[in-house]
Amino acid sequence: MALSIIQRIAGALSVLGGLHIFWRAWKRRRRPFDRIMLGLSTHTILWGVYHLWGTAAIPAGTPNIYDAHGTTTTCTAQGFLLQVSMVVPFYYIFLSCYSWVVILYGNFDPARYGWIEKYIHLGVHVFPVGSAIYLLTIEAFNPNGLYCWIASIPENCGDESGIECTRGPSNPHKVLWIFGGMPSVFFLLFPTTVMVALTYCVYLRQRKGVVPCVMSASMVAKQSAIYLGSLYWVYLPLFVYNGQKHFGNNVSYGICLWVSMITNSMGMWFAIVYWYVTVEDNNNNNNDDNDENNCDSDDTKTTKEESALPSTTTTNTDALDAVDGHAPSNENKDDHDKPSILFSTFAKLKNKHNKNKFGSSNAKTTATDPESISRPPMSRSQSRRSSLTKRFSFKIFDGTVTSGMFSAFVFDGDSEDEEKDTAESKQWENCQDMIKE
């Protein structure tokens, strides 16, 4: 009786977790990652509902089952739907593939990694739906503890027991291992392998100084540990339960309680992880984050070189003249002033772009700031990435926190930016030619 009640409580927690994921993902559905989580949340809610149904779906009169007042039809329906709900862990483990493509292939640019979304939505349904249909044809959905799933009637029949099965496969243990056990092992080994390999690849990229490198290996490792930890937390009780059942035949009450509380509340744990990867990090100024944001050795060298540049005395009038396409009034300036003029011009255009984008009148040109004028120009992508890494914590699934105020603009108009960068480069060349003259 207690286990039946706890299973329903865990099912309710999964429903609440699924609703939370749906609510957050729906507000951020413009991003591929959040649309994937939107699909996961739908099946998570259904997973919780099936466990809320619980023993009520088991045929009435089934021995040692509390509150069993269903029929063979309701039992079959519950088993079929629970097998289809295997879509939930498939969605979750394929986030590792998504992260791989986002970081190594797409470099956090949606234009490069968005293609994988449709394959994930389709791929996660192949095995659950296909296996559910096959198990339905062999009448494999029967009472299996606190709910209906893969089993045969009567209990402990088939295999080498010498008891003939009246309903279900004659080898229920083998069928259960193929369609339940092997997928569970896959749910742990596959994402673990992918995330370990991803961390190692980022580490190699970091050592070689390959740019751009938005995340350090330590960031990937930490966030991977949280992502994988939730999977191990959910499936470890199930492995212990099946191991004890296989080798000892009798499962302790404590193990059953553990499974009912943790595994059946899967949606709640996944919701916690989703909250973690979509909440804004307000502690980005600590030493750990500063170290992580400087993950490129080349960038570090560039910073040192920039700090070594001599300061200049470029005036505001000179900077504005450069914007208008005229050479500075002082023709005898040292060549070190050229980068300063170019940077001030870029700063003016950049702040104008930001003002148009965010509608803020607070975006002032940095041309009047002597410190900013003394720095060489940065590309548009470098400037945007530098600004974002100071404000937000990067995540392994989409690059930035999706709740941040700049999240919608991280890669907005990247193709247009590339065209503008090309045009601006030509403009800088013209400015340099005019300065030389």
N, C-alpha and C positions, 0 to 999 in steps of 0.2 A: 504493500500500500504506500509506504513512504517513498519508495523508488519511483512509483508511478506519479506521485505528486511532484517530486523533485524534477522528473523529466519534463513535466508540463511547465514548471517554473523556468527551467533552462530554455524551453521552447519559447516562452514569453520573452526572455532576455534576448534571444536570437531575433525575434520579431522587432523588438525595440532597437537592437543594433542595426538591423536591416533598414528600418525607418530612418534612423539617424544618417546612415550612409546615403540613402536615397535623398534625404533633405539637403545634405551638403553637396552631393554630386549634381543634383538638379540645378542648384544655383550656379554651378561651375561647368555646366554641360558643354560649354564652348571648347573645352580642352579634351583631347583624346583620352587621357588618363581618367578623367572624371566620368566620361561616357562609359568607359570600361567598368568603373565602379558602380555606375548606375545599373548596368546589366547584372553585376554581382549582387547588388542590393535587392533586386527583384526576386531572385532565386533564394536569397537569404531569408527574406520575409516568408516565402513559401516553405522553406526548410523548417522555420520555427512553427508555422501553422501545422505542419504534419506531425511535429512532436507534441504540440498542444492536443492534437487529436489523440495521440498516445494509445493506450490500451483499449480505448473505446472502439477502435477499428478491428480488434481481434475478435474472432467468432465467439459468440456466447457459449459457455460450457467448457472453454479451454482450461485444462487443469492448471492450478497454481498461478492464475492470472487475475489480478484485481481489476474490477470494473470492465470486464470483457463482455460487451453486449453487441458486437458487430456481426457481420456475416462473411462468408468466403469472398464475396464481391468487394466489400469494404476493405478487407484485409489485402486483397490483390491490388486494389486501387492505391492504398497507402504504400505498399511495397514498391509499386511501379513509380510513384511520385518521389519516394525517397531515393530511388536509384537515379532518377532524372536530376534530383537535387545535387548529385555529384558535380553538377556544373559549378557550384559554389567554389569548392577547392580547386577545380580546374581554372576558373577565372583567376583565383588568387595566385596559383603557382605560375601562370603565364605572365604575371606581372614581372617576373624575373626576365623573361624574354623581352618584354616591353622596355624594361630598364636597360638591358643590354643594347638594344637598338637606339634608345634615346641618347645614351652616353657615348658609345663607341662609334655608332654609325651616323646618327643624326646630330650629335653634339648639341643637344637641347633645342634644335631648330625644328618646329612642327612640320615645316615643309619637307623635311627629310625623313622623319620617323612616323608621320601620320598614317602612312600606308599600312602599317602593321595592325591597326585597330580592327579593321574589318575581318582580318584573318583570325584574330583572337575571338571575336564575337562568334564566328562560324566554328572555329576549331574546338572550343570548349563544349559544344553540344554533341560532337560526333560520338564519342564513346558513351557518355551517359544515356543518350537517347537510343543509340544502337543496342547497347547492352540491355537496357530496360525492355526493349521490344523482344529481344531474344529470350530473356528470362521469363517474359510473359508467355511466350509460346510453349515453354516447358513446365509451366505452372510452378515456378520456383518461388513465388512470393507467398509465404506462409508465416504463421506466428514464429517470431524469433526473439524471445525475451519480452521486452516492454513494448515492442511494436512489430509490425509485419515487415519482413525483408526476405533475404535468401535463406531458405530452410526447406525441410521436407516433413511430411506427416506419415507416421507418428514420429515423435521426438526421438532422436538418436537412431533413426533407421538408416539403412543403406550402408555403403562402404563395406567394412568387414564385420559389421555388427551381427549379420545374419538375420536382421529384421527387414522385411520387405516394406518398401515405401508405397503407400497408397496414393500419395499426391506429391509431386515434386520430383527432382532428379534422384536417381539411385546413388549418386555420388555427391551428396550435398557439400561435404567438406572441400572437395576439389573445386566445385563450382563457386563456393564462397571465397576460396582463395584467389581464383582467377578474376572474379568480378568485384571483389571487395578488398582482399588482402593485397594483391599486386598493385592496384591503383593507390592504396594507402602508402605503400613503400615508395612508389613513384612520386607521390605528393611531397615527400621529404627529400629524396635523393636528387631529383631533377633540379628544383630551385636552389638547393645547396650547392650543387655542382656549378650551376650558372653564376651564382653570386660570388662564389670563391674565384672562379675564372675571371669574372668581371673586375673584382678587386685587384687581382694580379695584373690584368691588362692595364688598368689605370695606374698601378704602381710602376709598370714598365714605361708607360707614357710619361709619367711624372719624372722618372729618372733620366729619360732621354731628352726631356725638355720640349716635348712635342706640344705645340700650341694650336688652337686654344685648349686649355685644360681648366674647366670650370670647377671640378671637384678633385680633391686629393684622395689618395687611396684610403687614408684613415677615415674620411667622411663616408666613403662607400662602405667600408667595413662596419662602421658603427651602425649605419642605417640598415645595412643588410642583416646585421645581428638582430635588430628589432623586428624586421620583416620575417625572418626565418624563425625567430624565437616564438612568434605567435603560432606558427604551424606546428612546431614541436610541442608546444604547450597543449594544443588541441588534440594532436594525434598520439602523444605518448600514452595517455590512459587507455586508448583503444588497443595499442600494441601490447600493453601489459595484460589487459583483459583477455585478448585472444591467445597470448602466450600461455597464460595460466589455464585457460580453458583447454588448449591443445595438449599441454603436458600433464596437467593435473586433473582435468575433467571437471573439477569443482572450483568455481570462482568465488572468492571471498566477498562478503557483503561490502567491505570497504572499497574494493576495486570497482564493484558495480556502482557504488555511490559516486566514486571519482569520475567514472565515465558519464554518468547522468548529469553531473554538475558542470563538467568542463567541456567535454566533446559536444554535447547537445546544445550548449550555449555558444557555439562557434561564431555566430553572427556578432555577438557582443565583443569578442576579442578582435575580430577583423575590423569592427567599427573603431576600436581604440587605436589601432594602427593607422587607419585612414585618417582619423582625427590628428594623429601625430604628424603625418606627412602633408597636412593641409592647413595647419595652424601657423600663424606668424610667429617667428622667433624674435622676441624682444631683447635677447641677450647676445646680440651679435658683436658686441664690443669686447668680449673677453678674449684672453690670449689664445684660447684653443681655436676660436673661429677665425681670428686674425691669421693664425698659422695656416689654417685650412684654406682660406681664401687665396693665399699666396702659394698656390700649388705648382706653379710653373717656374722652373729655374731660369728660363729665359726672361720671364717677366721680372724676376728679382734682379737680374743683371741690368735690365732696362731701367728699373727704378734707381739703382745705384748710379747708372750713367747719367740719368736725369738730374740727380741731386748734385752731381759733379759739374754740371754746366755752369758757366759764369753767369751771374745775374746781369740783367740789362736795364737800361734806362729808357726803354721805348715809351714814348708819350702816348696819351689817349688820342691825340690828333693823328699821330702816325698810324695807329691801329684803325681809326675810322677811315683814313685815306686808303688803307689797304682794302677795306670793305668796298669802297667806291671804285676800286680798280685803278687808283693812282699810286704812284710811288711816294714814299715818305718825303717830307720836305728836306730832311737832312740827308744829303747824298753821300756823306762821308762816314756813315755808320759802319761799324765793324760787321763782318759777315755773321757773327753770332746773333745779331738782331733779326736775321731773316726768319729763323724758326719761331721767334717770339711774335713777329707780325702775323705769320701764318696761323699760329695758335690762337691769337686774339680774334682773327677773322673767323676761324672755325667756331670759337666760343660764341661769337655773336650769332652766327647762323644756327648753332645748336640750341641756344637759349630761345631763339625765335621759334624753332621747331617745337621745343618743349612747351612754350607758351601757347602755341596753336593746338597742341595735342591735349593739354590738360586744362586749358582755359584759365590759367592762373596769371595774374598780373605781377606776381612776385618773382617771376623768372627774369632776373636782371643779368645784363651782359657782364661777363667777367673781364671785359677789356679794360675796365677801370681798376682792376686788381693787379698791383705790380707782381705779386707772387704768381698769379695765374699767367701773366704775360711772359714771365721768364721761363715757362715750361714749353717744351716742344709740342707740336700738335699730336693728338691721338686720333685714330680712326673712329668712325661712328660706332662700330661694334665694340671696340675696346672701351670707349667712354660709357656706353650703355651698360656693358657687363660690369665695369668697375663700380658704377653707381648702384647697381642691383646687389652686388655682393656685399656692399656695406650696409644695405638696408634689410636684406632678407637672408634666411638660411636656405641654402640650396638643398634640394631633395633628389633622390636617385630616380624617381619616376617621371618627373616633369621639369626638373631644373630649378624651379622656384616655387615658393609657397603660393598656392592658388588663391589664398585669401588676401594677399597683399594688394595695396592700392594700385601698384604698377603692374600687377600680374597680367592684366589684359593687354598690356603694351610691350611685353618683353620681346616678342618677336613680331609684333604687329608691323606689317609693311616692310618685311626684310628685303623682299625683292625690289621694292621701290628704293629702299635705302642703298642697295647695291648700285642701282642706276645713279642715284644722287652722289654716292661716293665717287663713282667714275667721273661724273661731271665736275665735282668739287676738286678732284685731283688735277683735272685739266686746268681749272681755275687757278689752283696753287702754282702750277707750272707757269702760267701766264704771269702771275704775280712775281715769281722768282725771276723770270726773264726781264720784267720791268725794273726789278730791283737792281739786277746786274747792269742794266743800261744806265 
